[in-house]
Amino acid sequence: MKAMFAAAACLAVAASPIAAALAQPAAGGDIASKIVNDPGTPEVQGAKASLRDDPVVQGGKALRIEVPRKGANPWDSSVGGAIKKPVKAGDTLLLAFYARLERGENGATKTVLPFAGVQLVDAPWTPLFQEPVEIGPEWKLMKVKGKIDRSYPAGKLKVTIQLATAKQAVDIGPLIVLNQGPE
C-alpha cells in the first residue's frame, strides 16, 4: 500500500497542476528537492485507512480514512507524518494536500478539520503553524503556510491533520510539505 501511495505522491508533485499551484520563485533546485516530508508514507492514528484509486485526485490515489466517531478531542483521529529534513529559523513551510469529505455524519456534506499544520513531534506538541480547513464532497487543494520560529533537526517536527470532529469518511491525497526557504 505504501509503495502505491508513494508513487501517487511522486506523480502529484511532478504533475503540472499541483506543481504550478505550489511553485514559488525560489533560487535553485526543482520542486521535489524542496519536499521535507515523505508524502507517500502517511501515518493514521485512531481510524482505519485504505488506499483507493481515484482518477479525479492528483496522482490518481487517495487514502480513505474512516473516523469511527467524534472524539473527546479532535486529535483522537488524525493523519500526518514526520518532517524528515532539518528546517532553519525563518524558513517558510507550505503544507499542501487534496482532501474531500466522502461521507459526513448524519448526511453532512461539509466538515471543518480544526487543525492542519506543523507541530512538535512530542510533548507538549506545540504547533508552529496551523489553521482549520473546510472540506466538502469535491476534491479541493488545501494550502497552509507558516514561518518557522527557530531551527529544528530532522524528525523533530511533524505534519498533522486532525479528523475526529464527527463519524465520517475523509479522502486525503498525498501530504506534501515544501520548504520555501526564507521569505
C-alpha positions in Angstrom: 0.0 0.0 0.0 2.7 2.5 0.9 4.6 1.9 -2.3 1.5 2.7 -4.4 0.8 5.8 -2.3 4.4 6.8 -2.6 4.2 6.5 -6.4 1.0 8.6 -6.4 2.8 11.2 -4.2 5.6 11.5 -6.8 3.1 11.9 -9.6 1.2 14.5 -7.6 4.4 16.6 -7.2 5.6 16.2 -10.7 2.2 16.8 -12.4 1.9 20.3 -13.6 -1.4 21.4 -11.9 -0.1 20.8 -8.3 3.4 21.9 -9.2 2.1 25.1 -10.6 -0.2 25.7 -7.6 2.7 25.2 -5.2 5.6 26.6 -7.0 7.1 29.8 -5.7 10.0 31.6 -7.4 13.0 30.2 -5.4 16.7 30.0 -6.1 18.0 26.7 -7.2 16.5 23.2 -7.4 13.3 21.7 -8.6 10.1 21.5 -6.5 10.8 17.9 -5.4 14.1 18.9 -3.8 12.1 21.3 -1.5 9.9 18.5 0.0 10.8 18.0 3.6 8.5 15.1 4.4 7.7 11.7 2.8 4.3 12.3 1.1 3.9 8.5 0.4 4.0 7.3 4.0 1.2 8.9 5.9 0.5 7.8 9.4 -3.1 7.4 10.5 -4.0 7.3 14.2 -7.3 6.4 15.7 -9.0 5.4 12.5 -8.9 2.8 9.7 -7.5 3.8 6.4 -7.4 2.2 3.0 -5.7 3.1 -0.3 -8.1 3.6 -3.2 -7.9 4.5 -6.9 -9.5 7.9 -7.7 -8.8 9.3 -11.1 -10.0 12.7 -10.1 -7.4 13.4 -7.4 -3.9 14.5 -8.4 -1.8 11.3 -8.7 -4.8 9.0 -9.0 -4.6 7.5 -5.5 -6.3 8.6 -2.2 -6.3 7.4 1.3 -9.8 6.9 2.6 -9.9 7.4 6.4 -12.9 6.1 8.3 -13.2 8.1 11.5 -15.2 5.8 13.8 -16.8 8.5 16.0 -16.5 12.1 17.2 -13.6 12.0 19.6 -13.3 13.5 23.0 -10.6 15.6 21.3 -10.2 16.4 17.6 -6.8 14.7 17.6 -8.2 11.4 18.6 -8.2 10.5 14.9 -5.5 12.1 12.7 -3.3 11.7 9.7 0.2 13.0 9.3 3.9 12.2 9.2 7.4 13.3 10.2 9.3 16.2 8.7 12.4 14.2 7.7 14.7 17.1 6.8 16.0 19.9 9.1 14.5 23.3 8.8 16.0 26.7 9.7 14.7 29.7 11.6 12.9 32.0 9.2 12.1 29.2 6.6 8.6 29.2 5.3 6.9 25.8 5.1 3.9 25.1 2.9 1.6 22.1 3.7 -0.4 21.2 0.7 -2.8 18.3 0.2 -6.0 17.5 -1.6 -9.0 16.5 0.6 -12.7 15.8 0.3 -15.5 14.6 2.6 -16.7 11.2 1.2 -19.4 10.7 3.9 -20.4 13.0 6.7 -22.2 12.2 9.9 -26.0 12.4 9.6 -25.7 13.2 5.9 -23.4 16.3 6.4 -21.9 17.5 3.1 -19.2 19.7 4.7 -17.0 19.5 7.7 -14.2 21.5 9.3 -11.0 19.8 10.1 -9.9 22.0 13.0 -6.1 21.6 12.7 -4.0 21.2 9.6 -0.4 22.2 10.2 3.0 21.5 11.6 3.8 20.8 15.2 6.4 19.3 17.5 6.5 15.5 17.5 6.5 15.2 21.3 5.0 16.8 24.4 3.8 19.5 24.5 3.2 19.0 20.8 3.3 22.8 20.2 2.0 23.9 16.9 4.4 26.0 14.8 1.6 27.0 12.4 -1.9 25.6 11.7 -5.3 26.6 10.6 -8.7 24.9 10.2 -9.8 23.8 6.7 -13.3 23.2 5.4 -13.9 20.2 3.1 -16.9 19.1 1.1 -17.7 16.4 -1.4 -15.4 17.7 -4.2 -11.6 17.5 -4.2 -10.0 20.7 -3.1 -6.4 21.7 -2.8 -5.6 22.8 0.8 -2.6 25.1 1.5 -1.5 26.0 5.0 1.7 28.1 5.3 3.8 29.2 8.2 7.2 30.7 9.1 9.5 28.6 11.3 10.4 30.3 14.6 13.8 28.6 15.1 15.9 25.8 13.6 14.8 22.2 14.1 16.7 19.0 13.3 15.2 16.3 11.1 12.5 14.3 12.9 11.6 17.0 15.5 8.5 18.2 13.6 5.5 16.6 12.1 2.6 17.4 9.9 -0.8 16.7 11.4 -4.4 16.9 10.2 -7.0 16.3 13.0 -10.1 14.4 11.9 -12.1 13.4 15.0 -14.8 16.0 14.7 -17.5 13.5 13.7 -18.1 10.0 12.5 -17.1 10.5 8.9 -15.1 9.2 5.9 -12.4 11.6 4.7 -10.3 11.2 1.5 -6.8 12.6 1.6 -4.3 12.8 -1.3 -0.6 12.9 -0.6 0.5 15.2 2.2 3.3 17.5 0.8 5.4 19.9 2.9 7.6 22.2 1.0 10.4 24.3 2.5 10.2 27.6 0.5 13.2 29.0 2.4 13.2 32.5 3.9 10.7 34.9 2.5 
